[in-house]
Amino acid sequence: MANTPIREDIVAGRNAVREALESERTPDKIYLVRGEKHGAIHAIVQDARSRKIPVEQVRREKLDALCGGVNHQGIAALVPPMTYASLDELFELAKERGEKPLFLIADHIQDPHNLGAMLRVCDAVGAHGLILPKHDACPINSTVVKASAGAALHTKIVRVTNLAACCETLKERGVWIAALEADGDDYASFDYDTPLALILGSEGRGVGRLLREKSDFCISLPMHGNVNSLNVSCATAVVLYAAERARRKP
């Protein structure tokens, strides 16, 4: 079961299915483990039926197979294909809110739990979107959606062929690029109150050399203990909340 591919059209888990019902990716069908009577699941099923969404009761083994080993908590949803946003849509969202653009660039993040947690932070702080590469990166699958507590269903996500070229486009449109790396300036003294895209890389490779060269700034988190870095999703939370705090000052 561990080797079963995780489908991008299946959302698993109570919170994720609940969020799917409130998102633009309205489920086509709900799968429920036969005999499951948990109160939270009952409420989700009632909501789905009120929206005329079919609910199919299946054996636990079938749901396990559909979810590719993801902990589904007895319920999953079949959702339409992921629709990715364009860069224009991210800028439009910032304009609608009357805010300076704040984007997150995920440089080849492979771990779905990390990517999900990053999306959760993006949603929490009101970032306008996340940008990731089309290749050599984790897809937005059920594990990502579940790890994001459903935020992946609400956050605008852009996939681009070339992150370096994307950075050039952003700079041409007035956005400053800041990479989070170990040898940069102190993140606490950085000016986040500007059109900004923050680049975070995976633990194994960090921010790629070319993206580092495309960046206008490099910032770092101080490390005073025995480890030399934070998990990328933790680092995302630190810098995005620093940006959120700077931007809401009167």
N, C-alpha and C positions, 0 to 999 in steps of 0.2 A: 504493500500500500504506500510505503514511503516514496516509491519511485513513480507513483501515478502522477501524471502532469496535473498541475493546478489550473483549472479552466478560468479564462477571463470573463466568461459569461455566467459564472456562478458566484453568488454572494452568500457566505455562510456565517451563522451565528445570530443570536437574537438582536443585538444592537445594530449589526450591519444590515440585517433584513429590515428592521424598523426604519433605519435611515434611508434605505433604498425606496421604501414606500413614500418617503417625503421628498425624494430627489427627482431629477429629470429622467433618471433611468428607471422608470416605474417597472416593476417586475412583470414578466409575462406569465409566470407561474410560481407558486410557493410549494416547496416540498417539505413534508412534515413526517417525522418518524411515527409510524403507526402506534397508536395508543399513548402518545405523548400528551400529558394533560397539565403541564406546568402553567401556572397562572400567567406568566409573562408571554409565553408562546400563545396561549389562548387569546390574549388581547391582540397580538399581532395577526393571528388568523382571522379574528373577527373584523379587524380593520381591512385586511385583504379582501375578504368576502364582501364587505360593504362597498368596495371599489370594483367589484365584479372580476376580481383576479382569481383564476382557478387555484384550488388547493388540492394537492394530491398527497395521499398518505402512502408512504413507502416503507419497506423494511430498512432497518438501520444499516444493513450491509450495502444496500443500494445508495443510500445517502452518503455513506463513507466513501464509496467509489466516486460519486459525483463531485464530492468536495476534495478529492485528492489527498485525503489525510488531514485536512484542516479541521480543527475542533468546531463542529457545526452546532453543538448544543441542542441538537434535535430538530433544527430548522434551517432551510436554505432557500434561496430564490434564484430563479432563472431570469437574468436581466438582459436588455438589449446590448449590442456591442458598444464598447467604450467610444464615446465621441470626444476627441481631443480638441482643445481650443487653439486659436491662433494667437500670435503675439498681439495683433490688433485688439483682440477681445480683452487681453489683460490690460492694455492701455485704456480701453473704453471703460472697463470696470473702475479703474483708478479715477478716471475723469468723472464718472457718474457719482462717485463718492466724494468728489472734491478733494482728493488726496494725491500726494506725490507717489508715483509708482514704487512698489516694494515687491520685488520678485525673489524667489529662491531658485538657484540653479543647482541641481543634483548631479554631480559629476560621476557618472557610472557607478551609482549605488547598486549593489548586488543583493543585499539582504532585504527581503520584503518587510520584515518587522521594522527595520530602520526606516525604510521608505514610508511605511505606513505611519510611523511615529512622526516623521518630518511633516507629512501632510496634515496630521492632527494639529501640530504646532502652527502651521500656516493658517489653518482655519481659525484657531484660537486667537491669534494676534491680528487677524484681518489682512494678512498678506494677499496680494492680488493674484497670485498664481505661482505654480512651480513649473520649471522647465527641465526636461531631461532628454537624453539622447535616444534616438530610435533603436540603436544597436548597443550591445554589450551593457545592458542595464536591466534591472528588474522590471518585468511588466506589471501593469496594474491588475493584479489578480485577486482572488478571494482572500489570500493571506494579507495582502496590502490593505484591502478594504477593512478587514477585521481588525488589524493592528492600528488602523487609523480611527477606529471607533465610528466608521462611516464617513469621516471627513473627506475621504477620497471621492465620495459621490457628490460632494458639494464644492470642492476646490477646483478651480480652473487649472488644467494640466496641459502643457504644450510639449509635444515631441518634435525634436528637430534633428536633421541629418548631421549637422556639424555644430557643436557647441561653440567653437572658436568663432565661426562665422556669425553665429547668433549674438555673441558678445559684441562683435563689431556693429551689427545692426542696432543693438540696444544703445551703444555709445553714440551712434549717429542720431538717435532719437532722444538724446539728452540724459541717458541713464548712466550713472557711474557704476563701475564694476569693482567689487571688493571680494578678494579670496580670503578664506579663513585657513591659515597655515601656521606652523609652529614658530616661524622666525619673523613674524610681522609685528606691527605696532600694537600697543595695548588696546584691546577692543573697547575698554571703558572710556577712552579719550577720543574715540572716533565720532565723527559727525554723521549720524544716521538720518538727519532731517533733510534729506535731499533725494531726488529720484535715484533709486538704488537697486542693484541686483547683487545678492550675496551668493558666492560659490562655496559649496561644501563638497568635499571629496570623501571617498570611502576610507575606512581605517587602513586597508592594505596599501593603497597607492596615493591617498591624499588627493589634492587638486593637481591635475595634470600639468606638465611643464608648459604646454602651449597656452592653456587657460591662465596659468599664472602670469605668463608674459602679456596676455591680453588685458589683465586686470589693472585698474588704476591705483588700487590700494591693496595692501596685504595686512590683515589684522590677526591677532592671536589672543587666545585665552591664557591667562597666567596659570602655570602648573607648579604647585609647591610640594606635591607629594612624591610618591615613588613611581607613579605611572606617568607616561609622557604625553598622553592625550585622553580626551573624552570620547565616548561613543558618539558617532556623528549625529544621532538624533538628540542627544543631550546638548551637544554643542549648538545645534540648530535652535533649541529652546533658549539657550543663553543669549545668542546674538539677536534672534528675532524679538525677544522681549526687551532687549536693550534698545532696539529700533522702535518698538512700540512705545516704550517709555519716553524716548526722545521726541517722538512725533506728537505725543499728546500733551506736552508741556504748553502752558498758555503763552 
